[in-house]
Amino acid sequence: MTCLICKQKNQDGCKCYWRDDLSPIIERIFDADALLVAAPIFFSAPTSHYMALLERLIYCMVSYEVGNAFKGKVNVGLFYSINYPKDYFEKSIRPHLKQSEEVLKMLNGEVCIYTACNISKNERSKTSPEAQKKIAEKEKEFEKDLEEVFNIGAKLSSK
């Protein structure tokens, strides 16, 4: 179902007229100093929830008359959670995500993107010493990832 009230002439820009659970979140995003978003990647694509958020933001921000109607500034931290080797993700999957990353630039702030590898349920079920060593390494990496995500959030929130 499509609303499109926001696309009618003489409507306030950057306001979602569709009233649901996402509407107050969108309003808070436009008023925020920073937006931190975790986007798990499954089957080479972000989740549908992430894509739905982007779609609603686009509809609220873009006007037929002026293009990007958002005049504020919201810094964005986008955190991908993957179950691929990072180099494979960067070469084969991330290029397909560039368009959605560009949407976040419409919030007129700094966009910082960070990728972290997760530990799959399949990996956790393996009991061999090699598998357990790999899990232990990934858990140490996860601790570093958490610290980096925190630092990015702190940096983006203080600008």
Stockholm file with secondary structure:
# STOCKHOLM 1.0

chainA/1-159         MTCLICKQKNQDGCKCYWRDDLSPIIERIFDADALLVAAPIFFSAPTSHYMALLERLIYCMVSYEVGNAFKGKVNVGLFYSINYPKDYFEKSIRPHLKQSEEVLKMLNGEVCIYTACNISKNERSKTSPEAQKKIAEKEKEFEKDLEEVFNIGAKLSSK
#=GR chainA/1-159 SS CCCCGGGSTTCCTTCCCSCSTTHHHHHHHHHCSEEEEEEEEETTEECHHHHHHHHHHHHHHEETTTEECCCSCEEEEEEEEESSCHHHIIIIIGGGGHHHHHHHHTTEEEEEEEEEECCCHHHHHCCSHHHHHHHHHHHHHHHHHHHHHHHHHHHHHTC
#=GC SS_cons         CCCCGGGSTTCCTTCCCSCSTTHHHHHHHHHCSEEEEEEEEETTEECHHHHHHHHHHHHHHEETTTEECCCSCEEEEEEEEESSCHHHIIIIIGGGGHHHHHHHHTTEEEEEEEEEECCCHHHHHCCSHHHHHHHHHHHHHHHHHHHHHHHHHHHHHTC
//
